[in-house]
Amino acid sequence: MQNTRINRFIDVLTQQFGRWVSNPWRRISLFMITLLFGNFLGTAISTIAGQSANWDIVAAAWLIFLTELVNRFVYSGNQPAVLSLWVDLLNALKIGVIYNLFVEAFKLGS
């Protein structure tokens, strides 16, 4: 690839972001924000799909498909992919969505 200004700019930004995330407290806070955003996303998906009752099964099928896709990507045994920040954030988002769907199911059951 050519060494253009935009390529150098992107390289500098990724290096600075990598140094910023290397702090454990910032990494944990980023995981918590992603987990809470997943919780919010689970609420949004369940209320939007529940509003019109004909989309419940389609939304559930898509959520199962995306969850299994993320699980396959995260837990495939490929060690460099497991150590990536983006993979960990994607897994935290998935955990937040699944946790919220369980909470919604308990609220509807009681």
N, C-alpha and C positions, 0 to 999 in steps of 0.2 A: 504494500500500500504506500502511496505517496505521503511524504512528510509535509502535509499542508498545515495551515494555521488551525483549522478546525480539528484536525487529528491531534495536534499538540495540545490544544485546549481541552479536548475530551480526555486525553491521557493525564493532564494535570488535574482535572476535576476528579477522575477516578482515583488517582493517588491521594488526593486530599481527603476524599470520602473514605478511603481505606484507612488512612491514619485516624480520622475522626471516629470511625467505628471500632478501631482497635482498643479503645477505652472500654473496659467491661461494663461500666455503669451505663454508658450510652448504648451499648449493644443490648443490654437488658431492657432499657427503656424503649428501644426500637421494637424489641420483641413484644413488650407489653402493649404498645400502641397498636401493633399489628394484630395481636390477640383480641384486643377490644374492638378494633375495626371489624374483625371477623365476627364478633358477637353482634355488632350492629348490622352487619350484612346479613347474618342469619335471621335477625328480626325483620329486616326489610323484605327478604325473600319470602319468608313465611306469611307475612301480612299481605303482600302483593298477590301471591299465589292463592291465599285463602280468601281474598276478596271476591275473586271470580272463581267459583268452585270448579270450573271446567279445566283450570290450569294446574290443579294440585298434582296430578299424576305426572304430567310433563315436567314440572319443576322438580319433583322428587327424582325422576329418572335422570335429569341433568345433574342434580347434586350428587347422586350416587356415581355417575360417570366421572364427574370432575374429581370427586374424592378418591376414587380408585386410580385415576390418572396421576394425581399428586402422590398417592401412596406408592405407585409403581416407580415414579421418578425418584422419590426420596429414599425408599427402602430397597432399591434395586441391587444394592451391593457395590455400586460404583463409589469408591471412597472419595475421590476428589469432588464429586457432586455433593456428597453429604456435608462436606466442610464449607461449602459455599454459603455466604450470607443470604443470598437471594433464595436459595432452596430452604434454608431455615425459616425465613420470613414467610414463604409460601406455605410451609408446614404449619406455622403458627396461625396463619389466616384460616387454614383448613380446620385446625383444632377449635378455633373460636366459632366458626360456623356450625360445626358438629355439636359443640357444647351448647350453643344457643338453641339448636333444634331439639336437643334433649330437654332443655328447660321449658321450651314451648310445649312439648308433649306432656310434661308433668303438669303444666298449668292447665292444659285442656283436659287432662284426666281427672283433676281434682274438682 
